[in-house]
Amino acid sequence: MIAGLAVLLVCQLVGEVIVRGLALPLPGPVLGLVLLLIMLLARDRFVAIARGPLRNEGVEKVSKVLLTHLSLLFVPAGVGLVQKLDVIATHGIALITILMLSVTATLLATVLTFRLVSQFMRQ
């Protein structure tokens, strides 16, 4: 289990190093996830790579444990929200308006992306 967690953290670290080294405009963990995906796809295709934590679904087991406790990651955000109640009381209407606009923009972008990908997949 620790080896599987180490694989996840090393992928994140490699992604962070590449992003900072090349000054890429994306978060390092996102690139780390792409690297992890490529590594897992290669593991399934080439048996020689399936060693150590990549064998016997070691990474998958760690990922499932992390996903079951994902809600714990929202605790610091909730505590920060409670600490800023005075700001929310002062600028609450503006914050809610911006939040609603950003959610709407995100949903529209998601729908448009889904439709474009669906059309692309049909061809």
C-alpha positions, 0 to 999 in steps of 0.5 A: 500500500505504501509503494502504491502511494509512493507511485502516486506521489512520484507521478505528482512530483514528476509532473510538478518538476516538468511543469516548473522546469518548462514553465508550462501553463497547467498544474503539475498534479494534472500532468502527473495524472496524465503520466500515471495514466500513461504508465497504467496503460503501458502496464496493461499492454506490456507485462514486463512493466507490471512489477512492484506496486504496479502489479496486483492493482497496488495503485488502484487499491491506494486510489480507492482508499483515498477516494473513500476519504476524499471528503476529509480534504474539504475540511480545511476549505470549510474551516477557512470559510468559517474564518471569513464569515465577516467577509461573506457578510460584507460582500455576500451578494457579490460573492453569490453573484460571481459564484452563480455566473462562474457555475453557469459558465462552467456548465456551459463550457462542459456542455459545449465540450461534451457536444463537440467530443460527441460529434467528433466520436461519431465521425 
